[in-house]
Amino acid sequence: MPSSFFVSDNGACPFHRGGATPNTEPYDPKTHWGDSTAWAWARNSPFRFYKQNQFEGGISTPAILHWPAGLKQKPGTVIETPAHLVDVLPTLAELAGATLPQSFPERELTPLAGTSLAPIIAGGELKARPPIHLLFSSDRGLRDGDWKLVSFQSEPWELYNLRTDRTDRTELHNVAAQHPDVVQRMIKQWHDMAEHVLMTPPKERAPVSTTPGDHRHREWTDYDKPLTAGKVRQGKSTATTLPRARKGTKLTVEGDQLILQCTGDDPGLAFSDLNLTAPGPYVLEFKLQSDATGPAELYWTKDPQTILPKGKHQDFTVKHDGEWHEHTLRIDETKTLHALRLDPCGG
């Protein structure tokens, strides 16, 4: 019988970037639905947080191995030994009797981060393994035996003992203050692996913050505050949609104003699923007061399959002088717009 290895995706996502279409039918091929923050948390239950975060809610995924000819574990056996996708290559190499090359023309090979799971497949257990290194953008983590070190978006390191929380692994009890020696040892492990195994750039392995944060994702939607609607005028009609702050942008609302704080690269606002009823051309009007720098850009798409910043775009001039200025941008597009992205500065 053939063998197969199945791994599901990791963690529900608390936001969408593809332009959700909540009012469409599920059988329509153009339908694109995304989780809200609350429903993503529910789908990750009993674990905490989301895709991209290195808590169990963002990294845990079931894996199923089917290999009647070679698997010595009893059918239906559940193995609790932690493993990672980086273990697949050394496992298959050992099972196939293949030798991994030590060199390759015009390439500098890096050491493997994983280990072979062949002992488990043979009916035994894994005596030891390298730490499992976790990194996505500014979210960090390290699993070493029963200990797990986690940093939410480069906020202070947290430490959890997953044997203590073995029944649910919900990471509710941060014991970093009780085990500073373990924290320091694992921080050094994380940085050593980041630099010498993953070869990550210095920016991604800079020291974490020493100031505790509130673990608030910059792209979560705050439903407690009604957001001022972005408006696109087409002829005499107006289409309204809620803006979403892009990565590197903190969005707050004060009265009838949207306040954008550019906290990183590529800042701006995205307006998805505009629900316009007529084709263009269009006119986008807004007032802007800026103390930022850099060029400004406008992007747009005409269908849900095209994800921003793909599609079309135009540059426009912004005066970053701290004064209010009116802007009128004409979008010479004959087809109906699906989504807009407004980048008022360059970072």
C-alpha positions as CSV (number, residue, x, y, z in Angstrom):
1,M,0.0,0.0,0.0
2,P,1.2,3.6,-0.6
3,S,2.5,5.7,2.2
4,S,1.3,9.3,3.0
5,F,2.1,12.1,5.4
6,F,-0.6,14.6,6.3
7,V,-0.1,17.9,8.1
8,S,-2.8,20.6,8.4
9,D,-2.3,24.3,8.3
10,N,-1.3,26.0,11.6
11,G,-3.6,28.2,13.6
12,A,-6.6,30.2,12.6
13,C,-5.9,33.7,11.3
14,P,-7.5,36.7,13.1
15,F,-7.7,38.9,9.9
16,H,-7.8,38.6,6.2
17,R,-5.9,40.3,3.4
18,G,-7.6,39.0,0.4
19,G,-10.7,41.1,0.4
20,A,-13.5,39.3,2.2
21,T,-16.9,38.9,0.5
22,P,-19.2,38.2,3.5
23,N,-22.5,38.7,1.5
24,T,-21.8,36.1,-1.2
25,E,-23.0,32.5,-1.3
26,P,-20.6,29.7,-0.2
27,Y,-21.0,27.9,-3.6
28,D,-19.9,31.0,-5.5
29,P,-16.3,30.5,-6.7
30,K,-15.6,34.2,-6.1
31,T,-16.5,33.9,-2.4
32,H,-13.7,34.7,0.0
33,W,-14.4,34.5,3.7
34,G,-12.0,35.2,6.5
35,D,-12.1,34.7,10.2
36,S,-12.9,37.6,12.6
37,T,-10.5,37.9,15.6
38,A,-13.0,36.4,18.0
39,W,-13.9,33.4,15.8
40,A,-10.3,32.7,15.1
41,W,-9.7,32.5,18.9
42,A,-12.6,30.1,19.2
43,R,-11.3,27.9,16.3
44,N,-7.9,27.7,18.0
45,S,-9.4,26.8,21.4
46,P,-8.2,25.6,23.8
47,F,-4.9,27.2,22.7
48,R,-4.2,30.9,22.8
49,F,-3.5,33.4,20.0
50,Y,-3.3,32.9,16.3
51,K,-1.4,32.1,13.2
52,Q,2.0,34.0,13.1
53,N,2.1,34.1,16.9
54,Q,4.3,31.3,18.4
55,F,1.9,30.3,21.2
56,E,0.3,26.9,20.7
57,G,-2.7,28.5,19.0
58,G,-0.4,29.7,16.2
59,I,1.9,26.8,15.7
60,S,0.2,23.5,16.7
61,T,-1.0,21.2,13.9
62,P,-1.9,17.5,13.8
63,A,0.2,15.2,11.7
64,I,-0.9,11.8,10.4
65,L,1.5,9.2,9.0
66,H,0.1,6.3,6.9
67,W,2.6,3.6,6.0
68,P,1.4,0.0,6.5
69,A,4.6,-1.5,5.1
70,G,6.9,0.3,7.5
71,L,5.1,1.9,10.4
72,K,5.6,-0.3,13.5
73,Q,3.3,1.7,15.8
74,K,-0.1,0.3,16.5
75,P,-2.9,1.7,14.2
76,G,-4.5,4.7,15.8
77,T,-1.5,5.4,18.2
78,V,-1.2,9.0,19.2
79,I,2.4,10.2,19.7
80,E,2.9,13.2,21.9
81,T,6.5,13.7,21.1
82,P,6.9,17.3,19.7
83,A,8.1,17.3,16.1
84,H,8.5,19.9,13.3
85,L,8.4,20.1,9.5
86,V,12.2,20.4,9.6
87,D,12.2,16.8,10.7
88,V,10.7,15.5,7.5
89,L,13.9,15.7,5.4
90,P,16.2,13.9,7.8
91,T,13.5,11.3,8.5
92,L,13.0,10.5,4.8
93,A,16.7,10.4,4.2
94,E,17.3,7.8,6.9
95,L,14.3,5.7,5.9
96,A,15.5,5.7,2.3
97,G,19.1,5.1,3.2
98,A,20.1,8.3,1.5
99,T,23.2,10.3,2.4
100,L,22.7,14.1,2.7
101,P,25.4,16.0,0.8
102,Q,28.0,17.9,2.7
103,S,28.6,20.3,-0.2
104,F,26.9,21.6,-3.3
105,P,28.3,23.6,-6.3
106,E,28.0,27.4,-5.8
107,R,26.1,27.0,-2.5
108,E,27.0,27.1,1.1
109,L,25.0,24.4,2.9
110,T,23.6,25.2,6.3
111,P,23.2,22.6,9.1
112,L,19.9,20.8,9.4
113,A,17.6,22.1,12.1
114,G,15.6,18.9,12.4
115,T,16.2,15.3,13.5
116,S,15.1,11.9,12.1
117,L,11.8,10.6,13.4
118,A,12.7,7.1,12.3
119,P,12.9,5.7,15.9
120,I,9.3,6.6,16.4
121,I,8.2,5.1,13.1
122,A,10.1,1.9,14.1
123,G,7.9,1.6,17.2
124,G,10.3,3.2,19.7
125,E,10.7,6.7,21.0
126,L,12.9,9.7,20.4
127,K,15.5,9.9,23.2
128,A,16.6,13.5,22.4
129,R,16.2,16.1,19.7
130,P,17.5,19.6,19.0
131,P,15.4,22.5,20.2
132,I,12.5,23.5,17.9
133,H,13.2,27.1,16.7
134,L,10.2,29.3,16.0
135,L,10.2,32.6,14.2
136,F,7.8,34.6,12.1
137,S,8.5,38.3,11.6
138,S,8.8,39.6,15.2
139,D,7.1,36.6,16.9
140,R,9.6,34.2,18.4
141,G,9.6,30.9,20.2
142,L,11.8,28.0,21.3
143,R,10.7,24.5,22.4
144,D,13.3,22.5,24.3
145,G,11.9,19.4,26.0
146,D,9.1,20.4,28.3
147,W,10.2,24.1,28.3
148,K,8.8,26.6,25.8
149,L,10.1,30.2,25.5
150,V,7.8,32.6,23.7
151,S,7.9,36.3,22.7
152,F,4.8,38.0,21.3
153,Q,6.0,40.4,18.6
154,S,9.3,40.9,20.3
155,E,7.7,41.8,23.7
156,P,9.4,40.4,26.8
157,W,10.2,36.6,26.8
158,E,7.7,34.3,28.5
159,L,8.4,30.8,29.8
160,Y,6.0,27.9,30.1
161,N,6.4,24.3,31.2
162,L,4.3,22.2,28.9
163,R,4.6,19.1,31.1
164,T,2.8,21.0,33.9
165,D,0.1,22.1,31.4
166,R,0.2,18.7,29.7
167,T,-3.5,18.1,29.6
168,D,-4.2,21.2,27.6
169,R,-0.9,23.1,26.7
170,T,-2.8,26.3,27.1
171,E,0.2,28.3,28.3
172,L,-1.6,30.1,31.0
173,H,1.1,30.2,33.6
174,N,4.2,32.2,32.7
175,V,7.0,31.0,35.0
176,A,9.8,33.2,33.6
177,A,10.2,35.0,36.9
178,Q,10.6,31.7,38.8
179,H,13.2,30.2,36.4
180,P,15.5,33.1,35.2
181,D,18.3,30.6,34.6
182,V,16.2,28.6,32.1
183,V,15.1,31.8,30.4
184,Q,18.6,33.0,29.9
185,R,19.8,29.6,28.6
186,M,17.0,29.3,26.1
187,I,17.4,32.9,25.0
188,K,21.0,32.1,24.1
189,Q,19.8,28.9,22.3
190,W,17.3,30.9,20.3
191,H,19.8,33.5,19.2
192,D,22.5,30.9,18.4
193,M,20.1,29.0,16.2
194,A,18.7,32.2,14.6
195,E,22.2,33.3,13.6
196,H,24.0,30.0,12.7
197,V,21.2,27.7,11.6
198,L,18.5,29.9,10.1
199,M,20.9,32.6,9.1
200,T,18.4,35.3,9.9
201,P,19.4,39.0,9.4
202,P,20.4,41.0,12.5
203,K,17.1,42.9,12.5
204,E,15.1,39.7,13.1
205,R,17.2,38.6,16.1
206,A,17.6,41.9,17.8
207,P,16.9,41.9,21.6
208,V,13.3,41.8,22.6
209,S,11.6,44.7,24.5
210,T,12.0,45.0,28.2
211,T,8.6,46.7,28.5
212,P,5.6,44.4,28.8
213,G,2.9,44.9,26.2
214,D,-0.8,44.1,26.0
215,H,-0.4,41.3,23.4
216,R,-2.6,43.3,20.9
217,H,-2.1,42.4,17.3
218,R,-1.7,45.5,15.1
219,E,-4.2,44.0,12.6
220,W,-6.9,43.0,15.0
221,T,-10.2,44.8,14.6
222,D,-11.4,46.8,17.6
223,Y,-15.2,46.4,17.6
224,D,-15.6,48.6,20.6
225,K,-14.8,51.7,18.6
226,P,-16.9,52.5,15.5
227,L,-14.4,53.2,12.7
228,T,-15.0,56.2,10.5
229,A,-15.9,54.8,7.1
230,G,-13.7,55.4,4.1
231,K,-15.7,56.7,1.2
232,V,-15.3,56.4,-2.6
233,R,-17.5,58.6,-4.7
234,Q,-18.7,57.4,-8.1
235,G,-21.0,59.8,-9.8
236,K,-23.7,60.8,-7.3
237,S,-23.5,57.6,-5.3
238,T,-21.1,56.8,-2.4
239,A,-19.8,53.4,-1.4
240,T,-18.8,52.9,2.2
241,T,-16.4,50.3,3.7
242,L,-14.3,50.1,6.9
243,P,-10.5,50.6,6.6
244,R,-8.0,48.2,7.9
245,A,-4.6,49.3,9.1
246,R,-1.8,47.6,7.2
247,K,1.3,46.0,8.7
248,G,3.5,48.8,10.2
249,T,0.5,51.0,10.9
250,K,-1.4,51.7,14.2
251,L,-4.9,53.0,13.5
252,T,-6.9,54.9,16.1
253,V,-10.1,57.1,15.8
254,E,-10.6,60.5,17.3
255,G,-13.9,62.0,16.5
256,D,-14.2,62.1,12.7
257,Q,-10.5,61.6,12.1
258,L,-8.4,58.5,11.4
259,I,-5.1,58.8,13.2
260,L,-2.3,56.7,11.5
261,Q,1.0,56.1,13.3
262,C,3.5,54.6,11.0
263,T,5.4,52.1,13.1
264,G,7.3,50.2,10.4
265,D,7.8,49.6,6.7
266,D,5.0,49.7,4.1
267,P,2.4,51.6,6.2
268,G,-1.1,52.6,5.0
269,L,-4.8,51.7,4.9
270,A,-6.6,48.9,3.0
271,F,-10.3,49.1,2.0
272,S,-11.5,45.7,1.0
273,D,-14.8,44.6,-0.5
274,L,-15.9,48.1,-1.6
275,N,-19.3,46.8,-2.8
276,L,-19.4,49.4,-5.5
277,T,-22.5,49.2,-7.8
278,A,-21.2,51.0,-10.9
279,P,-18.1,51.1,-13.0
280,G,-15.6,54.0,-13.0
281,P,-14.0,56.3,-13.5
282,Y,-13.8,57.2,-9.8
283,V,-12.7,60.1,-7.6
284,L,-11.2,59.6,-4.2
285,E,-11.3,62.7,-1.9
286,F,-9.8,63.1,1.5
287,K,-8.0,65.6,3.8
288,L,-4.6,64.7,5.1
289,Q,-2.3,66.2,7.8
290,S,1.1,64.6,7.8
291,D,4.3,64.8,9.8
292,A,5.7,61.7,8.1
293,T,8.1,61.4,5.2
294,G,8.4,59.6,1.9
295,P,6.3,59.1,-1.3
296,A,2.5,58.4,-1.3
297,E,0.8,55.8,-3.4
298,L,-2.7,54.5,-4.2
299,Y,-3.4,50.9,-5.3
300,W,-6.6,49.3,-6.5
301,T,-7.9,45.9,-7.8
302,K,-10.9,45.0,-9.8
303,D,-11.6,41.4,-8.6
304,P,-11.3,39.4,-5.4
305,Q,-8.6,37.1,-6.9
306,T,-6.1,40.0,-7.2
307,I,-4.6,40.7,-3.8
308,L,-3.1,44.1,-3.0
309,P,-0.6,45.5,-3.8
310,K,-1.0,43.7,-7.1
311,G,-3.3,45.3,-9.6
312,K,-2.8,49.0,-10.6
313,H,-1.4,51.9,-8.7
314,Q,-0.6,55.6,-9.0
315,D,1.8,57.9,-7.2
316,F,0.6,61.2,-5.7
317,T,2.3,64.1,-3.9
318,V,1.9,64.7,-0.2
319,K,3.2,67.7,1.8
320,H,4.6,66.5,5.1
321,D,4.4,69.9,6.7
322,G,2.0,69.3,9.5
323,E,-0.8,71.3,7.8
324,W,-4.1,70.1,6.5
325,H,-4.3,69.6,2.7
326,E,-7.2,68.4,0.5
327,H,-6.5,65.6,-2.0
328,T,-8.5,64.6,-5.0
329,L,-7.3,61.5,-6.8
330,R,-8.9,60.5,-10.1
331,I,-9.0,56.8,-10.9
332,D,-9.4,56.4,-14.6
333,E,-10.7,52.8,-14.4
334,T,-13.7,51.7,-16.5
335,K,-14.3,48.5,-14.5
336,T,-15.8,48.3,-11.0
337,L,-13.2,48.5,-8.2
338,H,-13.0,45.7,-5.7
339,A,-10.4,47.0,-3.2
340,L,-8.2,50.1,-2.5
341,R,-5.0,50.6,-0.6
342,L,-3.9,54.1,0.4
343,D,-0.3,54.6,1.5
344,P,0.0,58.3,2.6
345,C,3.7,58.1,3.4
346,G,6.8,56.0,2.8
347,G,7.5,54.6,6.3
